[in-house]
């Protein structure tokens, strides 16, 4: 969270996940109002009426109780629901979702850790079936996608040395 302009209104990035920098004790806050501003959402919390009140929230993590989360459109998922899901390409288990990254392209990237770490686009055209209850994501990935992060072969390393 960051403070928006010269008001007591923190702004958040709705697609930014990560660990909170401010490990302050938990507080329950009521959102009085919210509106979009560029790539952020600006929030007005009840009882947060000065810039210094809002600055105390900078770096905090915003959490919403599971029972109060908004309904998502078909095909969408919360990051917290994707973390821990096993990812399959056909019958092959690729690994487990450890993180989700945003901003590089149209689709968020699942960071999947198995024998190696992969960045796999969470794109509708690759999804076959998502069962969040069973923590399972079945995909049909394009041929070669998992090889993008593969270590270089000895032959490829030699080619790289010759180019430089």
Residue pairs with C-beta under 8 A, 6 or more apart in sequence:
1 10
1 11
1 12
1 57
1 58
1 59
1 60
1 62
2 10
2 11
2 58
3 9
3 10
3 11
3 51
3 54
3 55
3 58
4 10
4 11
4 37
4 40
4 42
6 51
7 51
7 54
8 44
8 48
8 49
8 50
8 51
8 53
8 54
9 42
9 43
9 44
9 48
9 54
10 42
10 43
10 45
10 48
10 54
10 57
10 58
11 37
11 40
11 41
11 42
11 43
12 40
12 41
12 43
12 62
13 39
13 40
13 41
14 40
14 41
15 39
15 102
15 103
15 108
16 102
17 79
17 99
17 100
17 102
19 61
20 59
20 60
20 61
21 59
22 57
22 58
22 59
22 60
24 56
24 60
29 45
29 46
29 47
29 48
30 45
30 46
30 47
31 43
31 44
31 45
31 46
32 44
32 45
32 46
33 43
33 44
34 41
34 42
34 43
34 44
35 41
35 42
36 42
45 57
47 53
48 54
48 57
69 78
72 78
75 124
75 127
77 122
77 130
77 132
79 100
81 132
82 97
82 100
82 110
82 122
82 132
82 137
83 97
83 98
83 99
83 100
84 96
84 97
84 135
85 96
85 97
85 130
85 132
85 135
85 136
85 137
86 93
86 95
86 96
86 135
86 136
86 137
87 93
87 94
87 95
87 96
87 97
87 110
87 112
87 120
87 137
87 139
88 94
88 136
88 137
88 138
88 139
89 139
89 140
89 141
89 146
90 140
93 114
94 112
94 114
94 118
94 120
94 146
95 112
95 113
95 114
95 115
95 117
95 118
96 112
96 113
96 114
97 110
97 111
97 112
97 137
98 111
98 112
98 113
98 117
99 110
99 111
100 108
100 109
100 110
100 111
100 122
101 108
101 109
101 111
101 119
102 108
102 109
105 121
106 123
107 121
107 122
107 123
108 121
108 122
109 119
109 120
109 121
109 122
110 118
110 119
110 120
110 121
110 122
110 137
111 117
111 118
111 119
112 118
112 119
112 120
116 149
116 150
116 151
117 149
118 146
118 149
119 149
120 126
120 139
120 141
120 145
120 146
126 139
126 140
126 141
126 142
127 137
127 138
127 139
128 138
128 139
128 140
129 136
129 137
129 138
130 136
130 137
130 138
131 137
131 138
152 160
